[in-house]
Amino acid sequence: MRVALLSNVTVDLLADQLRHDVDIYVPAGFDTWQQEILSADSGLYEYGPESIVVLLYADGHENIWDCKENGEQLIMEWVNTFETLANRLPNIPVFVSSFHMAGDNCHYATEQRLNLYFAEFMNQQIHKLYDEGKRIYALPVDDLVYDIGKKAFYSPKMWYIGSMPYSIKGLTALSELIIQYLSASKGAKKKCIAVDLDNTLWGGVIGEDGIENIQLSNSKEGRRYKDAQRLLKQMKNQGVMLAILSKNNLEDVEPVFSHPDMLLKHEDFVAESINWDSKAGNIRQVAKDLNIGLDAFVFLDDNPAEREQMKAECPEVTVVEFPKDTSKLPEVLSQVYRQYFFRLDVTAEDAEKTAMYQAEKKRKTEFSASASPEDFLKNLHMKMDIHLMKPEELKRVVQLVNKTNQFNTTTRRYDQDQISAFNAQINADVIAVRMSDKYGDQGLVGVMIVKYAGNSAEIDTFLMSCRVMGRKAEIEIMAELKKYWLQKSIRTISASYIRSAKNAPVCRLYDKLGFSPADNSDVEIEVGAKCDYRIKTEDLPDTTGFFDCTDCFVS
C-alpha cells in the first residue's frame, strides 16, 4: 500500500518503522504538509497515495492555545486544508491525528483547560467532514497517550534536539495504530469469533460447579467474565459474528442464559455447537453453515489442548493465546478486536448481521424440507422494495458498491461523493433494492446505477448481496424496472459484463435476462474482458410471481 505521511514535525523515524509494512511518502522539508496539499503539482499528488496520514503536534505552535479564538482559527485552517485534500483525492481515506498537548504548563486550580476544549472542537470538525461524505477519520493518538502515559509517549529531549516529540515507545505505538487503521481501510480481516464457555464466558465448569457456583457477577472475580461478555456484545453490535464451541451438556448450559449477569443471550450467537464432538469438526460445520472460510474465524478457548488441536486440524483458524491471568481477559479481547475485527464504519446492516444469519439458517432448513425450489420461494412470502436511493441509504450503498464481488456485473468502485453526484443528476438514477421475507428483513441488498441519454438507458452498475442470490431477485428487479422505464419512455437498455477474479457467478446474467450480446461478446472471458449487451425495454422479463412488489418506486 502506498501511504503519504504528512506532519508538522520530523517523522523520519516513524516512516522507517512504517516501511516494514507499507510504502511511505514523506514530503521534503520541515512542516510542509499544508503546501503539499494545497499545491496541485506537489510530490503528494504525483506519488498517488492509497491512504494518507496527517500527524499534527499541537505544541509545535506557540502563543496559540492560550486563546480560544486563536486556537479555533488555527484548527479551522487545518480543517479547510483537510477538506481540500479530500476534494482532490475523494477516493482516498485520510487519517488525522486527534488533538493533544504534551508540553508542561502552569495551571491554577479554577482555570479553564482550553486544551480539552480544543480537542473536542477538532474532533467535532473531523466528524462534520465525515458526515458530509469526506473519507476523513480521526486517528485517536490521545488514546495512546492515555494508555502509555504522557511521559512515556513523548520525549522532550527528542523534541528539543530534532523537532521529533515522540519517544521510541511512542513511535512504536504510533506505528501500530497507523497500521491498524490502514488495514481497516481494506476491510476487517475476520468475520467470526468462536468462543468456549467454561472458564471463558464465565469462571468455573458448569457441569461440575452448577449455576450457583460459577464466577459471573458485577463485582470481584466474576466481573472479569462479565466485562469480557460486554466486549463481545459490543463486537456483535458492530457486525462481528459470535459462535459457541463448547464441550458440554446442553441441559447444563441452558440455565446460565437466565443468569442475571449473563449479558450474552442465544440471539447474540449465529451458531451454538454445544456437544462432545471435536471443536475442529464443529467449526468446520459452522463455517459451512455460514458460508464463510475457516480463515474468517478467531478461536478463544482457555484449554491449551483444545487450542493446539485447533491449530493442528484447522490451521486457517486464528487461535488466540488465552491469558494465564484471567483478569487480563477483557484486555485480550480488546486486542483481538483491534487486530482482527476493527472497522472504520458500521452500517445498520452490520449491526443486524447476527439476526440476518440466524434467519438464513431457518431458510436453509425450510429449503431442505421443501418439495421443490419453486415451492420454497413461494412459501418464503418475499417482499421487494425498489426505489431511488434515499439520503439515509448512502453509506450502505457505498459499502455495497465497494465490497460486493460475486454478484457485481462490472465491479466499478465509487466513493460517497461520486454516488451522491449520480443521485443528483437528472440523467442518472441510483436505484436501491430492499428485501424481506417471513424470517426477517434482509435490508438493502441491491444497487443499480443507471445513466440516461435520450430514450436509452445504460446500466453502469448492477450488484446484489450474495445472501439473496438464488431467489430469482434479479429477474424480479428487471420486471419492476421494465414498468419504471416504460413510464419514462425508455426504449432500449444497454449493459456490460466485465470479468473480475470473483464475479464469475454473473458471467451469463444478461444472457439469462434476455439481453442480446453485441459484436464484441465473443471475446475470451478472462479477467478484464468486457461483454456488451442490449435489449428493448418491452422485452425485459415479466414478474416471477414470487415477490410482493407493491412498495416498488413508491416514494
Secondary structure, 3 states (H helix, E strand, C coil): CEEEEEECCCCHHHHHHHCCCCEEECCCCCCCHHHHHHCCCCHHHHHCCCEEEEECCHHHCCCCCCCHHHHHHHHHHHHHHHHHHHHHCCCCCEEEECCCCCCCCCCCCCCCCHHHHHHHHHHHHHHHHHHCCCCEEEECHHHHHHHHCHHHHECHHHHHHHCCCECHHHHHHHHHHHHHHHHHCCCCCCCEEEECCECCCEECCHHHHCHHHCECCCCHHHHHHHHHHHHHHHHHHCCCEEEEEEECCHHHHHHHHHCCCCCCCHHHCCEEEEECCCHHHHHHHHHHHHCCCHHHEEEECCCHHHHHHHHHHCCCCEECCCCCCHHHHHHHHHHHHHHHHCCCCCCHHHHCHHHHHHHHHHHHHHHHHCCCHHHHHHHCCEEEEEEECCHHHHHHHHHHHHHCCCCECCCCCCCHHHHHHHHHCCCEEEEEEEEEECCEEEEEEEEEEEEEECCEEEEEEEEECHHHCCCCHHHHHHHHHHHHHHHCCCCEEEEEEECCCCCHHHCCHHHHCCCEECHHHHCCCCCCCEEEEEEEHHHCCCCCCCEECCCCCCC
